[in-house]
Amino acid sequence: MSEPTSSTSTVAEEQVVLPDTSDHDKIAIEQSGKQGDVLLEVDHVTLRFGGVVALNDVDFQIRRGEILGLIGPNGAGKTTCFNAMTGVYTPTDGKIRFKGHEIAGIKPHKINHLGIARTFQNIRLFPEMSAMENVMVGCDARHKSSVPGVLFRLVRVRPSEEELPASGIRRSLAKVFGISRHTLEERAGRKRSMELLRFVGIADRAGELARNLPYGYQRRLEIARALATEPELICLDEPAAGFNPAEKEDLMGLIRRIRDLGHTVLVIEHDMKLVLGVTDRIVVLEFGQKIAEGTPDEVARNPKVIAAYLGEPDDAA
Ligand SMILES: Nc1ncnc2c1ncn2[C@@H]1O[C@H](COP(=O)(O)OP(=O)(O)OP(=O)(O)O)[C@@H](O)[C@H]1O
């Protein structure tokens, strides 16, 4: 398998085909709690890198079903906060709870299994795999088959009517002996991957190598792969980076549709128009500290936020 890589392209080369919304029902996720409940809690988290205090007693909650924006000037601590929530860094102090369970210090793949997925500021795809295969990797994260089970097709299950081959001897054999669980999981993964590619609007290039896809397609492919792991919380790190205004507008629609599928969304983004236009609430960091939290209107009017972005009047002198 190829190593994940970063894309260096910053030019949006092609407009993306609009998503097919008829797939919503097929790819919606099951909720394990009520809308508005606390899903993730950053509880007085401090994170130091030697002498640098990247996060200083940061405290906020993400509620189930919302789109929360995490914003702040360069170096404010946004990515560090994401990294602490997704297991890349362990906080120096404080706790991070997901669905009430402490997750600080748990390995990233285990956190993903618990229901948190992310995309990266610098795109990280498997460049030598097709778009479809990249998404199937995400689906695999949910599969139950073990390595020996996959190699020797050990576990056989009784297929449903729609999983049976259409006709012939294979249908009769499958009825008597069942079908290996891995085969069924692989088929379901392929189907779901296609639905997700359609959902993000890039199904027309499903078979193409990830490295050959236009930049806008790669960004959406990362989102599709993250969705394939069926996360309750999806964290998008600067999803609009390198997008033109029309693509940013499309992205806002996609983020809303992701929430409509049942996911809770956390988005780090520098583009204020996008953040103010798509989020329900916003948390603002500056120099590792939370300086504001509220609705987009409240945050946009907050003098501390205005000062953080535009500089104090004295600074301008
Ligand atoms: N691995 C690290 N080692 C040392 N310092 C780090 C490390 N990661 C981040 N920092 C520092 O922590 C602070 C917060 O950085 P972070 O990348 O989280 O900010 P950010 O808000 O995401 O910035 P940007 O918008 O530029 O991506 C910065 O001072 C940064 O230099």
The ligand as an SDF file (V2000), in Angstrom:
LIG
                    3D

 31 33  0  0  0  0  0  0  0  0999 V2000
    5.0380   20.1260   17.1340 N   0  0  0  0  0  0  0  0  0  0  0  0
    5.2510   21.3610   17.5970 C   0  0  0  0  0  0  0  0  0  0  0  0
    6.3820   21.6690   18.2770 N   0  0  0  0  0  0  0  0  0  0  0  0
    6.6030   22.9070   18.7660 C   0  0  0  0  0  0  0  0  0  0  0  0
    5.7180   23.9190   18.6430 N   0  0  0  0  0  0  0  0  0  0  0  0
    4.5840   23.6770   17.9780 C   0  0  0  0  0  0  0  0  0  0  0  0
    4.2830   22.3930   17.4180 C   0  0  0  0  0  0  0  0  0  0  0  0
    3.0570   22.4440   16.8190 N   0  0  0  0  0  0  0  0  0  0  0  0
    2.6270   23.7060   16.9690 C   0  0  0  0  0  0  0  0  0  0  0  0
    3.5430   24.4490   17.6690 N   0  0  0  0  0  0  0  0  0  0  0  0
    3.3880   25.8540   18.0720 C   0  0  0  0  0  0  0  0  0  0  0  0
    2.1690   25.9610   18.7690 O   0  0  0  0  0  0  0  0  0  0  0  0
    1.5150   27.1730   18.4130 C   0  0  0  0  0  0  0  0  0  0  0  0
    0.1370   26.8630   17.8460 C   0  0  0  0  0  0  0  0  0  0  0  0
    0.3030   26.2920   16.5510 O   0  0  0  0  0  0  0  0  0  0  0  0
   -0.9230   25.7060   15.6830 P   0  0  0  0  0  0  0  0  0  0  0  0
   -0.3240   25.1010   14.4570 O   0  0  0  0  0  0  0  0  0  0  0  0
   -1.7760   24.8760   16.5280 O   0  0  0  0  0  0  0  0  0  0  0  0
   -1.6830   27.0610   15.3160 O   0  0  0  0  0  0  0  0  0  0  0  0
   -2.8440   27.2660   14.2510 P   0  0  0  0  0  0  0  0  0  0  0  0
   -3.8470   28.1590   14.8930 O   0  0  0  0  0  0  0  0  0  0  0  0
   -3.3150   25.9810   13.7260 O   0  0  0  0  0  0  0  0  0  0  0  0
   -2.0550   28.0720   13.1290 O   0  0  0  0  0  0  0  0  0  0  0  0
   -2.3070   28.1070   11.5040 P   0  0  0  0  0  0  0  0  0  0  0  0
   -3.5850   28.8180   11.2770 O   0  0  0  0  0  0  0  0  0  0  0  0
   -1.1310   28.9070   11.0280 O   0  0  0  0  0  0  0  0  0  0  0  0
   -2.3070   26.7080   11.0170 O   0  0  0  0  0  0  0  0  0  0  0  0
    2.4370   27.9170   17.4560 C   0  0  0  0  0  0  0  0  0  0  0  0
    3.2210   28.8090   18.1980 O   0  0  0  0  0  0  0  0  0  0  0  0
    3.2690   26.7920   16.8840 C   0  0  0  0  0  0  0  0  0  0  0  0
    4.5360   27.2850   16.4860 O   0  0  0  0  0  0  0  0  0  0  0  0
  1  2  1  0
  2  3  1  0
  2  7  2  0
  3  4  2  0
  4  5  1  0
  5  6  2  0
  6  7  1  0
  6 10  1  0
  7  8  1  0
  8  9  2  0
  9 10  1  0
 10 11  1  0
 11 12  1  0
 11 30  1  0
 12 13  1  0
 13 14  1  0
 13 28  1  0
 14 15  1  0
 15 16  1  0
 16 17  2  0
 16 18  1  0
 16 19  1  0
 19 20  1  0
 20 21  2  0
 20 22  1  0
 20 23  1  0
 23 24  1  0
 24 25  2  0
 24 26  1  0
 24 27  1  0
 28 29  1  0
 28 30  1  0
 30 31  1  0
M  END
$$$$
